Amino acid sequence: MIPLNSTSFLLGLRCFSKRISNDSSRRHLPGSVKLCAGQLMRWCSRTSNTTKEHDNSSLVLKHLMAKIKSTGPISVAEYMREVLTNPVTGYYYHRDALGAQGDFITSPEISQIFGELLGIWCVSEWMAAGKPKAFHLVELGPGRGTLASDVLRVFNQLGSVLRACEISVHLVEVSPKLSETQARLLTEGENCRMHDPTAAVYKTGVTKTGLPISWYKDLQDVPNGFAFYLAHEFFDVLPIHKFQKTKQGWREILIDIDPQTPGKLRFVLAPSATFASKTLIQRDDERDHVEICAEAGVIIHRLAGRITEDGGAALIADYGHNGTKTDTFRGFRGHQLHDVLTAPGTADLTADVDFRYLRQMTRGKVTTLGPISQREFLKNMGIDVRLQVLMKNTSDPIARRNLIEAYDMIMNPEKMGNRFKFFALLPQSRVISQEAKLEKRNSTASPIAGFSELQL
């Protein structure tokens, strides 16, 4: 293992910050858009798409009502799955909802520094692992590909460090529309080839930096191997089950047709225990209302298994809590909170990630760190150093203002700084126990970037 102490890491970051591209004006928030923390950066564009969205909403609502009339009330998880990822009418399936002209914006879209620091995190963990000869970069739900693009730019700038390492890129994306956007950003057009859409690998190509890249619809299809897994705002849109504690015990909250208002949906309590309430609820939970994402549990369990068997690490960034919150299921549309049961298919549906549940689902296979706030993680990664370098290398007042506004948006505790959390999965061998340190006084574990304060 190659030791990497805090001092050498920060010095390396300073060196990197001077070498990487100084293009600091390619990404900024529209000056006319004012956002509040409660809206979590999710907004809707008011364009001629309104009519199209109305038609799609009618199709989604008719489909849901037909399903309910046929089989009875449906779970919130099934509702989310149909609304967000139905292959015909799904909210995410056929649209690019990201960016200033879309429905919401994320940290990588706001500031290039965000993705750069995640790239540095991968390089840091690669060095701490002893510089393996190859690794996969895997991103779950890569959006428009902006985060991957920034990470790959870091890898390219640090080519002298990574020159002996064989790197491949793997994107897990269910949306054909978004995969097209990702391919346009990350590859040269002639270097991308479509395959059978039902195949495990439905698209392949070569990135603009010369790395092989592949697209998949399921994590299971990504080849095994030492890998770094990135998941930014991925787990929050996975379908959740909702449960309410009653005098009769836990009951699942379902969605039914409102008998008083035809064409409207409503929440109802299951009259008896469901399979989900019998298998997912922890009986010692002190909360009265619980949201559980079984699909997130399955994915995190698979990630833990892969890291245990092949090495690597996973870094998850999302808004969530440590097993303390209750009802967080909500929709966002047009700068405002949107009723989750109204006009399904026209608004983003989301729920806070329960990081305590994710930790439990690792079943002791890996070491977990966090959740810690986005502000703390990025501070530890040296975001202030990178901002200073970019500010020093531009004299354009507009570019400088954009840099400061973007920094404030992702770091301000009242905006995204505290709302978003970072959570990591690493091999158990990555963190040396305190007992081992005492036994081997000359042996110290490399600090884990982002989760340890870097000091000179």
C-alpha positions in Angstrom: 0.0 0.0 0.0 1.3 3.5 -0.9 1.0 5.8 2.1 -0.7 9.1 1.4 -0.7 11.5 4.2 -2.8 14.7 4.5 0.0 17.0 3.7 1.1 15.3 0.5 -2.5 15.0 -0.6 -3.2 18.7 -0.2 0.1 19.7 -1.8 -0.9 17.4 -4.7 -4.2 19.0 -4.9 -2.6 22.4 -5.1 -0.4 21.2 -7.9 -3.3 19.7 -9.7 -5.3 22.9 -9.4 -2.5 24.8 -11.2 -2.3 22.2 -14.0 -5.9 21.6 -14.9 -7.8 23.7 -17.4 -8.7 27.1 -16.2 -12.0 27.3 -18.1 -14.2 28.7 -15.3 -17.0 30.3 -17.3 -18.6 27.3 -19.1 -21.2 26.7 -16.5 -23.2 29.0 -14.3 -26.7 29.7 -12.9 -29.0 31.9 -14.9 -28.9 35.2 -13.2 -32.7 35.6 -13.4 -33.4 32.4 -11.5 -33.6 32.7 -7.7 -33.8 29.4 -5.9 -34.5 28.5 -2.3 -33.0 25.6 -0.3 -36.4 24.0 0.2 -36.8 23.5 -3.5 -33.5 21.7 -3.7 -32.5 23.2 -7.0 -35.4 21.6 -8.8 -37.2 23.8 -11.2 -39.5 23.4 -14.2 -39.2 25.3 -17.5 -42.5 26.9 -18.7 -42.4 26.3 -22.5 -44.6 25.0 -25.3 -44.1 21.5 -23.7 -47.1 22.3 -21.5 -49.6 20.8 -23.9 -47.4 17.7 -24.4 -47.0 17.3 -20.7 -50.8 17.5 -20.2 -51.4 14.8 -22.7 -48.7 12.6 -21.1 -50.2 13.2 -17.7 -53.6 12.0 -18.9 -52.0 8.9 -20.3 -50.2 8.1 -17.1 -53.3 8.8 -15.0 -55.5 6.6 -17.2 -52.9 3.8 -17.0 -52.6 4.0 -13.2 -56.4 4.1 -12.7 -56.8 1.0 -15.0 -54.2 -0.8 -12.9 -55.9 0.1 -9.6 -59.3 -0.9 -10.9 -57.9 -4.2 -12.0 -55.7 -5.2 -9.0 -56.7 -2.8 -6.2 -54.7 0.0 -4.5 -51.0 0.1 -5.4 -47.9 0.8 -3.3 -46.1 4.1 -3.4 -43.1 2.2 -4.8 -45.2 0.9 -7.8 -46.6 4.4 -8.3 -43.1 5.9 -8.5 -41.9 3.2 -10.8 -44.8 3.7 -13.2 -44.6 7.5 -13.1 -40.8 7.9 -13.4 -39.5 4.9 -15.4 -42.4 3.4 -17.4 -40.8 2.6 -20.8 -43.7 4.3 -22.6 -44.7 7.3 -20.5 -42.0 7.5 -17.8 -40.9 11.0 -16.6 -37.2 10.2 -16.9 -37.4 7.7 -19.8 -37.9 10.1 -22.8 -36.8 13.5 -21.6 -33.7 15.4 -20.5 -35.0 16.9 -17.3 -31.7 18.4 -16.2 -30.2 21.8 -16.6 -31.6 25.4 -16.7 -34.0 24.5 -19.5 -35.1 21.3 -17.8 -36.9 20.4 -14.6 -34.0 20.5 -12.1 -30.3 21.2 -11.8 -27.6 19.4 -9.8 -24.2 20.3 -8.3 -22.1 19.1 -11.3 -24.2 21.4 -13.5 -23.7 24.3 -11.3 -19.9 24.1 -10.7 -17.1 22.3 -12.5 -15.2 22.1 -9.2 -17.7 19.6 -7.8 -16.9 16.9 -10.5 -13.2 17.8 -10.4 -13.0 17.0 -6.7 -14.8 13.7 -7.1 -12.2 12.8 -9.8 -9.5 13.6 -7.3 -11.2 11.4 -4.7 -11.1 8.5 -7.1 -7.4 9.1 -7.8 -6.7 9.4 -4.1 -8.4 6.0 -3.3 -6.6 4.4 -6.3 -3.3 5.5 -4.9 -4.2 4.3 -1.4 -5.1 0.9 -2.8 -1.6 0.5 -4.2 -2.2 1.8 -7.7 -3.9 -1.2 -9.3 -3.1 -1.7 -13.0 -6.7 -1.2 -14.1 -10.0 0.2 -12.8 -13.6 0.8 -13.9 -15.2 4.2 -13.4 -18.9 3.3 -12.9 -21.6 6.0 -12.6 -25.2 5.2 -11.6 -27.7 7.5 -13.2 -25.2 9.8 -14.9 -27.7 12.5 -15.9 -26.3 14.5 -18.8 -22.8 13.1 -18.3 -21.5 16.4 -16.8 -20.1 14.7 -13.7 -18.4 12.0 -15.7 -17.0 14.6 -18.1 -15.4 16.6 -15.2 -14.0 13.4 -13.6 -12.5 12.3 -17.0 -10.9 15.7 -17.5 -9.2 15.2 -14.1 -8.0 11.8 -15.2 -6.6 13.2 -18.4 -4.9 16.1 -16.7 -3.3 13.6 -14.3 -2.2 11.4 -17.2 1.4 11.3 -15.9 0.1 9.7 -12.7 -2.4 7.3 -14.3 -0.4 6.5 -17.5 0.3 2.9 -16.4 -3.4 2.3 -15.4 -6.0 0.9 -17.8 -9.2 2.8 -17.2 -12.7 2.1 -18.7 -15.9 4.0 -18.2 -19.3 2.3 -17.5 -22.6 4.2 -17.3 -25.8 2.7 -15.8 -28.6 4.6 -17.5 -32.2 3.5 -18.3 -33.2 6.5 -20.3 -32.5 6.4 -24.0 -32.9 10.2 -24.2 -30.3 10.8 -21.5 -27.9 8.2 -22.9 -27.9 10.2 -26.2 -27.1 13.4 -24.3 -24.3 11.6 -22.4 -22.8 10.2 -25.7 -22.8 13.6 -27.3 -20.9 15.2 -24.4 -18.5 12.3 -23.7 -17.6 10.9 -27.1 -17.0 11.9 -30.6 -20.0 11.0 -32.7 -18.3 8.5 -35.0 -16.8 6.7 -31.9 -20.2 5.7 -30.5 -22.1 2.6 -31.6 -25.6 1.4 -30.7 -26.2 -2.2 -30.1 -29.4 -4.3 -29.5 -31.4 -2.1 -27.0 -32.3 -5.3 -25.1 -28.7 -6.5 -24.7 -26.7 -6.1 -21.5 -24.5 -3.5 -23.2 -26.7 -1.4 -25.4 -24.1 1.2 -26.5 -20.3 1.4 -26.7 -17.8 4.0 -27.7 -14.6 5.9 -27.0 -14.4 9.0 -24.8 -12.9 12.2 -26.1 -9.9 11.4 -23.9 -9.5 8.0 -25.5 -11.1 5.6 -22.9 -13.5 2.8 -23.8 -17.0 3.6 -22.6 -20.2 1.4 -22.3 -23.8 1.9 -21.4 -26.0 -0.6 -19.3 -29.5 -0.5 -17.9 -28.6 -2.5 -14.8 -25.6 -2.6 -12.4 -25.6 -6.4 -12.6 -24.5 -6.1 -16.3 -21.4 -4.0 -15.5 -18.3 -6.3 -15.6 -16.6 -7.2 -12.4 -13.3 -5.7 -11.4 -11.6 -3.1 -9.3 -14.0 -0.1 -9.7 -15.0 3.3 -8.4 -18.8 3.7 -8.2 -20.3 7.2 -8.2 -23.9 7.8 -7.5 -25.0 11.4 -7.5 -28.7 12.1 -6.9 -29.4 8.5 -7.9 -30.9 6.9 -4.8 -33.4 9.6 -4.1 -35.6 8.8 -7.1 -35.7 5.0 -6.5 -39.2 3.8 -5.5 -40.0 3.8 -1.8 -42.6 2.0 0.4 -44.3 4.1 3.0 -45.6 2.8 6.3 -47.6 4.2 9.1 -47.7 2.9 12.7 -51.2 2.2 13.9 -52.9 0.6 17.0 -53.1 -2.6 14.9 -49.4 -2.5 14.0 -47.5 -1.2 10.9 -49.7 -0.7 7.9 -48.5 0.2 4.4 -49.7 3.4 2.8 -51.2 2.7 -0.6 -52.6 4.8 -3.5 -56.2 4.4 -4.6 -58.8 6.2 -6.6 -60.7 8.8 -4.7 -64.4 7.7 -4.7 -65.5 11.3 -4.0 -63.6 12.8 -7.0 -63.5 10.8 -10.2 -60.1 11.2 -11.9 -58.2 11.9 -8.7 -55.9 9.7 -6.6 -55.6 9.5 -2.8 -53.5 7.9 -0.1 -55.1 5.0 1.9 -53.9 2.7 4.6 -53.8 -1.0 3.8 -56.5 -2.8 5.9 -54.1 -5.5 7.0 -50.4 -6.2 6.9 -48.8 -6.4 3.4 -45.8 -8.4 2.3 -43.7 -5.2 2.4 -44.8 -4.3 5.9 -44.0 -7.8 7.1 -40.6 -8.0 5.6 -39.2 -4.4 5.5 -40.1 -2.9 8.8 -37.7 -3.1 11.7 -40.0 -3.7 14.7 -37.8 -1.6 17.0 -38.1 1.6 14.9 -39.4 4.4 17.1 -40.8 6.5 14.4 -44.5 6.6 13.5 -43.9 7.0 9.8 -41.2 5.2 7.8 -40.1 5.2 4.2 -38.0 2.3 3.0 -36.5 1.9 -0.5 -36.0 -1.9 -1.0 -34.5 -1.3 -4.4 -31.8 0.9 -2.9 -31.1 -1.8 -0.4 -30.6 -4.4 -3.1 -28.2 -2.1 -5.1 -26.2 -1.1 -2.0 -25.9 -4.8 -1.1 -24.6 -5.6 -4.6 -22.1 -2.7 -4.4 -20.8 -4.0 -1.1 -20.4 -7.5 -2.5 -18.5 -6.2 -5.5 -16.2 -4.0 -3.4 -15.5 -7.0 -1.1 -14.7 -9.3 -3.9 -12.9 -7.0 -6.4 -11.8 -3.9 -4.4 -12.5 -0.3 -5.1 -14.9 2.0 -3.5 -18.3 3.7 -3.8 -19.1 7.4 -3.3 -22.8 8.3 -2.9 -24.0 12.0 -2.9 -27.6 12.7 -2.2 -29.9 14.5 0.1 -31.0 12.3 3.0 -30.8 11.5 6.7 -29.4 9.0 9.1 -32.6 7.2 10.0 -34.4 10.1 11.7 -36.8 11.6 9.2 -40.4 10.4 8.5 -42.5 11.7 5.6 -40.2 13.1 2.9 -42.0 11.9 -0.3 -42.6 15.0 -2.5 -42.8 16.4 -6.0 -41.3 19.5 -7.6 -42.5 21.4 -10.5 -42.4 25.1 -11.5 -40.2 26.3 -8.7 -42.7 24.9 -6.2 -43.6 21.8 -4.2 -46.0 19.8 -6.3 -48.7 17.4 -5.1 -47.3 14.0 -5.8 -50.7 12.6 -6.8 -51.6 15.4 -9.2 -50.8 15.3 -12.9 -48.5 12.3 -12.6 -45.7 12.3 -15.1 -45.2 16.1 -15.2 -43.2 16.5 -11.9 -40.2 15.0 -10.4 -40.8 12.6 -7.5 -38.2 12.2 -4.8 -37.7 11.1 -1.2 -34.8 11.6 1.1 -32.3 8.8 1.3 -32.1 6.8 4.5 -28.4 6.3 5.0 -28.9 4.3 8.1 -30.8 1.7 6.1 -28.1 1.7 3.4 -25.5 1.1 6.1 -27.5 -1.8 7.4 -27.8 -3.4 4.0 -24.0 -3.6 3.6 -24.3 -6.4 6.2 -20.8 -5.9 7.5 -19.2 -6.6 4.2 -17.6 -3.2 3.8 -16.6 -0.1 5.9 -19.0 2.8 5.6 -18.2 6.4 6.2 -20.7 9.2 6.6 -23.1 10.6 5.9 -21.4 14.0 6.2 -22.6 17.2 4.7 -21.7 18.2 1.2 -20.1 21.4 2.6 -17.8 19.4 5.0 -16.8 16.9 2.3 -16.0 19.5 -0.3 -14.1 21.6 2.3 -12.0 18.5 3.2 -11.4 17.9 -0.5 -9.9 21.4 -0.9 -12.6 23.3 -2.7 -11.3 26.6 -1.4 -7.9 25.9 -2.9 -9.4 25.2 -6.3 -11.7 28.2 -6.2 -8.8 30.5 -5.5 -6.8 29.1 -8.4 -9.7 29.6 -10.8 -10.3 33.2 -9.5 -6.6 34.0 -9.9 -6.6 32.8 -13.5 -9.5 34.8 -14.7 -9.9 38.6 -14.9 -13.4 38.5 -16.4 -15.8 40.0 -13.8 -18.7 38.0 -15.0 -16.8 34.7 -14.9 -15.5 35.6 -11.4 -19.1 36.4 -10.2 -20.3 33.1 -11.7 -17.6 31.2 -9.8 -18.6 32.8 -6.5 -22.3 32.3 -7.0 -21.8 28.6 -7.9 -19.5 28.1 -4.9 -22.2 29.7 -2.7 -24.9 27.6 -4.1 -23.2 24.2 -3.4 -21.5 25.2 -0.1 -23.9 27.6 1.7 -25.6 25.7 4.6 -28.9 27.4 3.8 -28.8 26.2 0.2 -27.1 22.9 -0.8 -24.2 22.8 1.6 -26.0 21.0 4.5 -28.9 19.5 2.7 -26.8 17.1 0.5 -24.8 14.3 2.2 -21.8 12.2 1.2 -21.6 8.5 2.1 -18.8 6.1 1.1 -18.3 2.3 0.9 -14.8 1.0 1.2 -13.1 -2.4 1.8 -12.8 -3.2 5.5 -9.1 -3.5 5.0 -9.0 0.2 4.0 -9.5 1.4 7.5 -7.0 0.1 10.1 -8.5 -0.4 13.5 -7.2 1.6 16.4 -6.0 -1.6 18.0 -3.8 -2.4 15.0 -2.4 1.1 15.1 -1.4 0.6 18.7 0.2 -2.7 17.9 2.1 -1.3 14.9 3.1 2.2 15.9 4.9 2.7 12.6 1.9 1.6 10.5 -0.8 4.2 9.7 -3.7 4.1 7.4 -3.9 6.6 4.6 -6.5 9.3 5.3 -9.7 8.9 3.4 -10.1 12.0 1.3 -13.2 14.0 1.9 -14.0 12.3 5.2 -10.8 13.6 7.0 -9.8 17.2 7.4 -6.8 18.1 5.4 -4.2 20.2 7.2 -0.7 21.5 6.5 
